[in-house]
Amino acid sequence: MSNIVLTPGPRAKAIIERDQKVITPSYMRDYPFVIDHGKGCEVWDVDGNRYIDFTSGIAVLSTGHAHPRVVKAIQEQAARYLHMSGTDFYEPMGVKLAEKLDEIAPFQEQARVYFCNSGTEAVEAALKLARYYTGRAQFIGFIGGFHGRTMGALAFTSSKFKQRADYFPMMPGVTHVPYPDPYRPLLNLDGQKDYGERVLEYIEGTIFRTIVPAEEVAGILVEPIQGEGGYIVPPDSFLPGLRALCDRHGILLIVDEVQSGMGRTGKWWAVEHWGVEPDIVCSAKGIASGMPLGAVIARESVMTWGRGAQGSTFGGNPVACAAALATIELLEEGYIANAAEMGEFLMDGLEEMIPRHPSIGQVRGKGLMVGIELVKSRKTKEPAPDLMHEAILHSFDEGLLLLSCGVSALRFMPPLNLTREIAAEALQMFDRALSKAEAALL
Ligand SMILES: Cc1ncc(COP(=O)(O)O)c(C=O)c1O
């Protein structure tokens, strides 16, 4: 178990004590960070300590903390009107944002957009839409997937048992299959050369033949790069093959880009790395730089539900839409390109550390979605969750905020306007932190 004891400063300590009396005990804070303010990729705690934020508040702050242009857009909109629900009234900011999302949607067809407030709500709405459009009831999800915590999305979420335990029964109609994780494949290759194709063959040859007939499946819900499940990048064959499989059986391809979208991987949407056009896209997190907003972006031919079929009082709040429009401008002006460049810089830096750190099993990712798999031994690939936890604590001690993912991986998900100087400083901090964790536990 952990070797390091972190002592919060006096102001942080006081807030943590109050938090522990009134905030839900279901949250899982790994270390005692209490924010005072942030700027770009840096944050300061209430005791004046400075940290580099490689979490972006769980992959949300795409333009960094308090970007002046986002703050200005929020202030201007807040002074005009705070709310006038788009569900019952025509609301210009929502229209403007939906037009922009249509421009950047990862399919040729005209897009239609349903706005909500979070990732899990976007997933719920996508599931309802898929059932409505296809008239089918069943879905395929992936082991290790994370799609949210409301009851529909939770039926797919399977990155940690804790998130599901005690809430059974789940929404019926979800069959889980292995996500094609090339590092830790759950299926053997069974004569197939490619692991992506093997998983596709398993869905079509085994699941559709023995568990659920393809003609009853409304949609396949997939993260193009698995997020909470471990920052897992699938083999190149997988998503194009999944598209073809969906086309063969009239199944909708629903991509959950809540974490991987909005430029984080160096393209607007992660699915674009494989040239795949989905039917429905779920977005949230980075879309509005920290303001709560979710969106379902669907092909016009798919979003056919009628008046009253779906709505949300707060969904597409105009202040959040203003933040999203400013965010999108900043992303297209250069932050997406920067995410690609800084992602390579971080991956190169981590690769270079491998010879010094026996616990690094694999470095993987795209753009600023970088995962580091920690293992007890490279040969056995045995996960090292205690070491992972220790590395997070030592990173915090060094001044670097990190979060975990999967069984024993760490993720780097900094804001997309990360600078080379801060990236280099963060790599040095991480290098030292991992050395200390290895010295304690390996
Ligand atoms: C891929 C993915 N989908 C959905 C969600 C749920 O989003 P929210 O927490 O906004 O409900 C998350 C959150 O981590 C996510 O990573």
The ligand as a Gaussian input file, in Angstrom:
#p B3LYP/6-31G(d) Opt

LIG

0 1
 C      -16.710000       8.240000     -22.916000
 C      -17.595000       8.835000     -21.864000
 N      -18.921000       8.813000     -22.024000
 C      -19.764000       9.341000     -21.116000
 C      -19.291000       9.886000     -19.949000
 C      -20.244000      10.463000     -18.943000
 O      -20.163000      11.839000     -18.930000
 P      -20.763000      12.687000     -17.719000
 O      -19.897000      12.426000     -16.530000
 O      -20.724000      14.107000     -18.226000
 O      -22.150000      12.208000     -17.519000
 C      -17.909000       9.929000     -19.729000
 C      -17.366000      10.507000     -18.470000
 O      -16.282000      10.276000     -18.069000
 C      -17.050000       9.390000     -20.703000
 O      -15.716000       9.384000     -20.520000

